[in-house]
Amino acid sequence: ASRYRNGDEARRALVLGIYLAGMPNTADHVASTFAGCADLEVEQRWIALGGEPADGELGAVTAMTVGEPTPKYALLNRLLAEEDLPGYDFVITTDDDIVLPEGFPDLFLGIQSGVGFDLAQPARTPTSYVDHPIVVQQRGVVARRTRFVEIGPLVSFGREIHDLVFPFDETSAMGWGFENVWAHRLRERGKSQGIIDAVPMDHSIRKPVAHYEWSDANADRERYLASQPHIPLEECVRVLEV
């Protein structure tokens, strides 16, 4: 994977994250991993949700503290509203319950650039919680071009599609259904998306849908998709090229 690194090309990345303050999480690890990026200039903005902000390196990049329960994408929109997005080559959104391999940002973003994905996610390790089998790491593969990139736990949006995805539509408070709409918009614009297998993430720290109601998120998804052109899920979860 190292041959896809960005090298001397000057690029900037913005990392936006939310961590559940006072609960077990890996936000400090994620923030430290991105802080160690060698090939790109990285800015980080995190929100401490439901408690006091962290100390140390994570505390230094905590831009906001929110006490009351607030949907993920409403929080991310608050962070986005404070940023000059045209100044960034990548915008990365991340949760607080993943483990990343050493050198992750340089390799992941380097591969995203090298294979031409405007929208990308790392594959999940086989031991991770998985809702969609397509996201599980395929051994021996650098990346797969797909019609599907999951809303989390970590997603990278290239500069060319910022106008297609930002700000997030808060009709779907937890983002369910975004994948279907993103797939349609990217296909219409002739943009590429995919899953990067060479540098996977582990997502086994906290079970999904542990802190919100499945029924509420599903109702939001149905309402959102009823109002937006989209590609059905069964058509999205396809590998187009390895």
KOLDOPA-727930 format. One record per residue: z, x, y of N, C-alpha, C in turn; residue in three letters. Coordinates in steps of 0.001 Angstrom, whole numbers, padded with zeros to 6 digits, always signed. Example, Ala and Ser with C-alpha at 12.3 -4.5 7.8 and 13.67 -1.06 7.14 Angstrom:
! KOLDOPA-727930
+007800+013190-005690+007800+012300-004500+007800+013200-003300Ala/+007080+012850-002250+007140+013670-001060+007870+012900+000030Ser/
! end
This chain:
! KOLDOPA-727930
+000000+000813-001214+000000+000000+000000+000000+000843+001258Ala/+000458+002090+001182+000629+002881+002399-000693+003161+003112Ser/-001826+003085+002421-003093+003369+003086-003497+002267+004065Arg/-002811+001155+004034-003112+000078+004974-002244+000135+006232Tyr/-001376+001145+006339-000468+001186+007480-001227+001296+008798Arg/-000554+000880+009868-001200+000786+011176-001513+002126+011811Asn/-000847+003192+011363-001145+004516+011893-000834+004634+013369Gly/-001756+005229+014129-001512+005488+015542-001895+004322+016454Asp/-002422+003261+015878-002830+002125+016711-001589+001444+017290Glu/-001582+001252+018603-000425+000670+019280-000408-000839+019062Ala/+000597-001325+018394+000740-002759+018151+002179-003171+018415Arg/+002338-004466+018749+003663-004996+019036+003918-006219+018177Arg/+005160-006351+017736+005559-007488+016911+006833-008100+017477Ala/+006896-009418+017435+008068-010169+017864+008673-010846+016640Leu/+009940-010586+016384+010647-011187+015257+011617-012235+015791Val/+011483-013469+015305+012356-014564+015694+013126-015037+014466Leu/+014456-015015+014541+015254-015381+013382+016437-016254+013744Gly/+016943-016938+012725+018132-017793+012873+019092-017418+011749Ile/+020366-017217+012086+021345-016968+011025+022521-017935+011149Tyr/+023025-018338+009980+024175-019226+009910+025428-018392+010109Leu/+025953-018405+011309+027120-017586+011650+028331-018050+010847Ala/+029081-017101+010331+030278-017433+009580+030026-017769+008132Gly/+028768-017709+007688+028436-017964+006295+027748-016733+005714Met/+027827-016534+004393+027162-015380+003793+025673-015379+004106Pro/+025165-014263+004577+023743-014150+004891+023338-012683+004876Asn/+022044-012444+004990+021513-011079+004994+020817-010760+006319Thr/+021206-011475+007373+020532-011302+008659+020657-009872+009174Ala/+021801-009251+008985+021970-007876+009457+020998-006942+008743Asp/+020829-007142+007437+019859-006343+006669+018441-006555+007189His/+018055-007813+007436+016698-008100+007905+016472-007475+009279Val/+017450-007653+010183+017323-007079+011528+017238-005558+011466Ala/+018040-004929+010616+018015-003472+010489+016687-002986+009925Ser/+016149-003737+008977+014866-003359+008382+013761-003368+009428Thr/+013719-004395+010251+012698-004443+011300+012963-003419+012393Phe/+014220-003125+012652+014540-002105+013663+014056-000729+013229Ala/+013904-000520+011924+013446+000759+011418+011946+000898+011332Gly/+011213-000028+011902+009751+000010+011863+009244+001254+012593Cys/+008326+001970+011947+007823+003224+012511+006472+003067+013191Ala/+005640+002157+012704+004256+002069+013163+004042+001103+014314Asp/+004993+000214+014546+004837-000802+015571+006060-000835+016474Leu/+005850-001347+017673+006966-001645+018574+007459-003051+018253Glu/+008723-003179+017894+009277-004458+017447+010348-004935+018413Val/+010219-006190+018837+011258-006875+019600+011845-007961+018706Glu/+013161-008116+018739+013809-009130+017919+014632-010073+018789Gln/+014578-011363+018450+015381-012385+019102+015940-013291+018006Arg/+017255-013314+017887+017919-014116+016865+018809-015171+017518Trp/+019034-016265+016789+019981-017298+017199+021122-017336+016195Ile/+022362-017305+016688+023549-017528+015858+023829-019021+015860Ala/+023756-019638+014690+023910-021082+014579+025249-021414+013930Leu/+026041-022224+014632+027267-022753+014047+028472-021840+014070Gly/+028452-020823+014904+029595-019919+014953+029388-018813+015960Gly/+030276-017840+015919+030213-016732+016856+029112-015752+016471Glu/+028474-015130+017450+027424-014150+017138+027984-012942+016415Pro/+027119-012285+015667+027516-011122+014877+027812-009930+015782Ala/+028463-008943+015211+028681-007679+015897+027540-006716+015553Asp/+027604-005531+016114+026702-004454+015740+025253-004708+016089Gly/+024365-004205+015227+022930-004244+015498+022406-005670+015589Glu/+022886-006548+014712+022448-007942+014762+022932-008612+016045Leu/+024162-008330+016435+024683-008905+017671+023884-008482+018886Gly/+023377-007256+018862+022609-006743+019997+021291-007471+020180Ala/+020759-008055+019105+019476-008775+019211+019669-010280+019104Val/+020926-010732+019178+021207-012176+019195+021034-012680+020619Thr/+020016-013487+020822+019668-013934+022171+020339-015242+022562Ala/+020870-015969+021570+021360-017309+021851+022384-017709+020793Met/+023390-018466+021206+024365-019039+020277+024318-020555+020410Thr/+024171-021243+019278+024087-022708+019265+025176-023220+018337Val/+026059-024041+018867+027184-024507+018079+026888-025709+017208Gly/+026093-026646+017734+025859-027899+017018+024693-027766+016039Glu/+024702-028509+014928+023570-028481+013993+022276-028845+014710Pro/+021266-027999+014569+019991-028174+015259+018865-027785+014311Thr/+017790-028587+014232+016685-028268+013322+016068-026902+013615Pro/+015606-026259+012566+015075-024901+012636+013989-024752+013686Lys/+013006-025645+013686+011846-025422+014549+012118-025784+015996Tyr/+013116-026614+016247+013548-026820+017625+014173-025536+018163Ala/+014929-024834+017311+015530-023562+017724+014468-022501+017952Leu/+013497-022417+017032+012437-021425+017201+011627-021695+018466Leu/+011417-022962+018794+010692-023285+020027+011460-022824+021267Asn/+012782-022866+021213+013570-022358+022338+013325-020863+022530Arg/+013274-020134+021445+013010-018699+021537+011590-018430+022015Leu/+010624-019179+021479+009226-018989+021872+009025-019232+023358Leu/+009751-020205+023891+009573-020573+025301+009972-019450+026245Ala/+010760-018505+025751+011234-017403+026586+010338-016176+026515Glu/+009268-016229+025708+008481-015037+025437+007072-015113+026020Glu/+006526-013948+026329+005134-013806+026752+004310-013492+025505Asp/+003891-014525+024804+003272-014345+023488+001986-013533+023497Leu/+001134-013621+024534-000077-012782+024521+000207-011286+024433Pro/+001430-010878+024699+001776-009468+024631+002079-008964+023229Gly/+002008-009871+022220+002359-009482+020859+001171-009662+019918Tyr/+000992-008678+019042-000037-008773+018012+000409-009657+016856Asp/+001711-009674+016598+002265-010487+015527+003524-011187+016031Phe/+003707-012431+015587+004987-013124+015736+005478-013445+014334Val/+006683-012995+014012+007248-013194+012681+008458-014106+012792Ile/+008500-015159+011990+009691-015992+011904+010382-015689+010582Thr/+011712-015616+010615+012443-015255+009404+013745-016017+009291Thr/+014123-016292+008041+015419-016869+007749+016434-015746+007521Asp/+017641-016131+007171+018735-015159+007060+019205-014958+005622Asp/+018345-015270+004637+018804-015201+003247+017780-014522+002344Asp/+017197-013434+002844+016214-012685+002058+016604-011212+002015Ile/+016053-010516+001025+016202-009066+000919+014807-008464+000924Val/+014598-007461+001787+013287-006851+001976+013276-005429+001436Leu/+012138-004970+000908+012057-003597+000408+012032-002588+001555Pro/+012357-001370+001234+012350-000294+002230+010949-000136+002820Glu/+010888+000042+004129+009601+000202+004794+008816-001071+004932Gly/+009462-002218+004766+008757-003501+004730+007858-003763+005929Phe/+008348-003689+007182+007483-004123+008295+006218-003293+008440Pro/+006310-001977+008270+005114-001137+008400+004083-001483+007333Asp/+004540-001628+006104+003613-001893+005006+003081-003320+005051Leu/+003968-004291+005255+003551-005694+005274+002554-005970+006398Phe/+002893-005555+007615+001999-005813+008742+000751-004943+008677Leu/+000884-003753+008100-000292-002917+007910-001283-003548+006945Gly/-000775-004098+005844-001655-004773+004889-002246-006032+005511Ile/-001423-006798+006232-001949-007999+006882-003144-007657+007760Gln/-003025-006561+008524-004143-006122+009361-005305-005630+008512Ser/-004987-004841+007481-006034-004215+006691-006901-005190+005930Gly/-006296-006283+005444-007081-007274+004695-007539-008440+005570Val/-007115-008440+006829-007632-009426+007776-007014-010801+007695Gly/-005723-010884+007354-005051-012180+007319-004500-012511+008709Phe/-004921-013643+009260-004346-014100+010524-002968-014723+010318Asp/-002744-015271+009141-001470-015883+008765-001084-015302+007411Leu/+000165-014819+007292+000531-014136+006049+002004-014321+005733Ala/+002303-014227+004446+003675-014204+003973+003787-013166+002870Gln/+004973-012577+002683+005175-011746+001503+005359-012640+000277Pro/+004885-012185-000869+005168-012892-002110+006675-012872-002372Ala/+007124-013759-003239+008525-013765-003645+008677-013051-004990Arg/+009799-012365-005140+010081-011722-006416+010257-012786-007498Thr/+010041-012424-008766+010172-013403-009850+011565-014008-009980Pro/+012601-013331-009462+013965-013846-009558+014344-014747-008383Thr/+013415-014995-007464+013697-015802-006280+013667-017293-006603Ser/+014298-018071-005728+014078-019510-005752+012631-019770-005352Tyr/+011952-020668-006066+010531-020918-005827+010240-022415-005903Val/+009601-022950-004873+009130-024333-004888+007657-024425-005267Asp/+006886-023386-004922+005444-023382-005167+005098-022112-005952His/+004726-022228-007220+004491-021039-008054+003478-020053-007486Pro/+002567-020502-006627+001546-019612-006076+002162-018457-005292Ile/+003389-018615-004786+003975-017574-003937+004659-016469-004737Val/+004795-016619-006063+005448-015587-006876+004570-014343-006938Val/+005188-013178-006826+004460-011914-006812+003573-011756-008044Gln/+002330-011358-007798+001400-011008-008869+001351-009495-008966Gln/+001796-008946-010079+001864-007501-010258+000460-006901-010288Arg/+000330-005710-009693-000953-005020-009701-001930-005509-008654Gly/-001465-006373-007752-002324-006950-006724-001769-006567-005355Val/-002643-006140-004440-002196-005874-003071-001941-007186-002343Val/-002914-008106-002391-002782-009367-001673-003764-010380-002238Ala/-003496-011660-001953-004397-012745-002348-004718-013615-001129Arg/-006000-013807-000897-006403-014755+000154-006293-016153-000428Arg/-005607-017026+000287-005310-018369-000203-005574-019396+000890Thr/-005364-020653+000550-005318-021711+001558-003872-022101+001850Arg/-002923-021318+001350-001517-021707+001430-000656-020528+001855Phe/+000101-020717+002916+001185-019816+003303+002388-020701+003579Val/+003477-020436+002874+004664-021275+002974+005362-021073+004316Glu/+006060-022102+004768+006714-022058+006078+007851-021038+006142Ile/+008326-020584+005020+009408-019610+005025+009630-019061+003642Gly/+010563-018143+003551+011533-017722+004562+010982-016793+005646Pro/+009845-016118+005386+009293-015196+006382+007793-015412+006486Leu/+007325-015579+007709+005905-015816+007980+005471-014956+009154Val/+004254-014420+009087+003702-013622+010180+002444-014289+010717Ser/+002434-014503+012032+001328-015145+012714+000603-014116+013575Phe/-000661-013842+013266-001452-012923+014060-001828-013517+015407Gly/-002141-012630+016351-002426-013050+017723-003518-014129+017825Arg/-004526-014056+016949-005681-014942+017060-005364-016399+016758Glu/-004200-016689+016159-003896-018084+015821-002677-018617+016564Ile/-002167-017868+017530-000976-018343+018228-001196-019706+018856His/-002394-019946+019367-002661-021243+019999-002780-022375+018981Asp/-002975-022035+017706-003093-023060+016665-001738-023510+016129Leu/-000713-022689+016307+000574-022987+015668+001747-023132+016627Val/+001648-022539+017830+002771-022573+018772+002474-023497+019941Phe/+003478-024211+020477+004819-024338+019906+004793-025183+018633Pro/+005824-025087+017821+005885-025864+016597+006059-027348+016919Phe/+005424-028192+016124+005536-029637+016301+006873-030092+015727Asp/+007746-030591+016579+009087-030969+016149+009140-032331+015478Glu/+007969-032977+015291+007942-034198+014486+008485-033922+013096Thr/+008142-032750+012551+008696-032307+011278+009758-031261+011586Ser/+010996-031712+011653+012071-030873+012172+012292-029607+011347Ala/+012078-029694+010023+012289-028545+009161+010971-027880+008755Met/+009862-028338+009321+008579-027686+009094+007825-028130+007861Gly/+008353-029088+007111+007652-029531+005917+006311-030158+006314Trp/+005256-029720+005673+003918-030207+005987+003123-029275+006884Gly/+003794-028310+007513+003063-027368+008358+001978-026633+007572Phe/+002273-026289+006307+001304-025541+005502-000031-026271+005405Glu/+000045-027593+005224-001169-028396+005080-001974-028428+006372Asn/-001273-028523+007490-001940-028581+008797-002470-027208+009180Val/-001691-026154+008926-002178-024797+009196-003461-024517+008415Trp/-003481-024911+007150-004661-024660+006317-005895-025316+006916Ala/-005752-026522+007400-006886-027225+008011-007329-026543+009299His/-006381-026199+010151-006728-025594+011439-007375-024224+011259Arg/-006841-023431+010341-007419-022105+010116-008817-022213+009519Leu/-009014-023137+008618-010345-023315+008030-011345-023750+009090Arg/-010919-024644+009979-011811-025110+011045-012181-023979+011995Glu/-011260-023066+012230-011482-021949+013155-012110-020744+012449Arg/-012245-020795+011121-012797-019664+010386-011833-018503+010259Gly/-010530-018799+010217-009509-017767+010113-009017-017649+008680Lys/-008352-016524+008404-007958-016191+007043-006446-016175+006894Ser/-005970-016547+005709-004537-016508+005438-004313-016073+003997Gln/-003089-015612+003721-002841-015194+002359-001437-014699+002107Gly/-001231-014299+000851+000055-013859+000332-000050-012370+000001Ile/+000901-011583+000493+000888-010136+000278+001857-009799-000856Ile/+001287-009332-001960+002065-009076-003171+002681-007687-003217Asp/+002080-006722-002518+002508-005325-002634+003911-005088-002100Ala/+004361-005894-001145+005701-005738-000563+006397-007105-000565Val/+006949-007499-001706+007541-008830-001831+008947-008902-001241Pro/+009414-010117-001047+010794-010362-000610+011547-011068-001720Met/+012856-010836-001752+013716-011562-002677+014376-012718-001927Asp/+014328-013903-002534+014915-015089-001906+015836-015777-002912His/+016936-015100-003219+017854-015634-004222+019292-015722-003719Ser/+019483-015491-002427+020835-015474-001864+021423-016883-001756Ile/+020598-017822-001301+021096-019168-001023+020068-020182-001490Arg/+020503-021184-002188+019596-022206-002709+018950-022983-001566Lys/+017628-023233-001616+016967-023997-000549+017519-025423-000434Pro/+017331-025991+000729+017757-027369+001049+019265-027534+000825Val/+020016-026477+001099+021468-026538+000916+022172-027080+002154Ala/+021504-027035+003312+022181-027394+004561+021451-028491+005339His/+020591-029237+004664+019977-030417+005272+019552-031351+004151Tyr/+019205-032583+004502+018890-033605+003508+017416-033572+003132Glu/+017135-033499+001821+015768-033506+001323+015031-034757+001788Trp/+015691-035902+001715+015033-037171+002054+014623-037215+003519Ser/+015462-036660+004390+015119-036649+005820+013913-035752+006073Asp/+013920-034558+005476+012808-033630+005671+011519-034193+005094Ala/+011618-034886+003967+010423-035465+003354+009874-036611+004192Asn/+010749-037420+004761+010296-038508+005634+009615-037951+006879Ala/+010171-036875+007426+009539-036222+008572+008152-035705+008195Asp/+008031-035115+007006+006734-034599+006557+005707-035715+006467Arg/+006067-036822+005869+005125-037924+005728+004679-038455+007082Glu/+005611-038550+008009+005276-039024+009357+004381-038017+010070Arg/+004687-036744+009918+003899-035690+010561+002474-035652+010011Tyr/+002340-035656+008692+001001-035571+008095+000169-036803+008392Leu/+000817-037945+008576+000074-039161+008923-000578-039054+010298Ala/-000073-038145+011121-000583-038023+012489-001482-036811+012699Ser/-001655-035972+011656-002371-034709+011829-003461-034529+010765Gln/-004648-034049+011138-005623-033640+010120-005024-032526+009266Pro/-005190-032637+007957-004582-031653+007074-005319-031596+005745His/-005004-030588+004944-005564-030426+003611-004486-030808+002603Ile/-004799-031653+001621-003794-032031+000622-003245-030805-000107Pro/-001993-030906-000540-001320-029761-001144-002068-029224-002353Leu/-002587-030110-003192-003262-029640-004405-004505-028819-004092Glu/-005108-029048-002928-006248-028238-002505-005789-026952-001796Glu/-004612-027005-001192-004082-025826-000491-003721-024706-001464Cys/-003069-025064-002569-002481-024041-003437-003553-023446-004345Val/-004509-022754-003727-005611-022117-004418-005750-020671-003977Arg/-006023-019798-004930-006323-018404-004613-007838-018291-004465Val/-008289-017833-003304-009715-017729-003003-010263-016346-003299Leu/-009412-015326-003172-009883-013953-003375-008682-013059-003655Glu/-008835-012100-004562-007775-011144-004868-008163-009792-004280Val/
! end
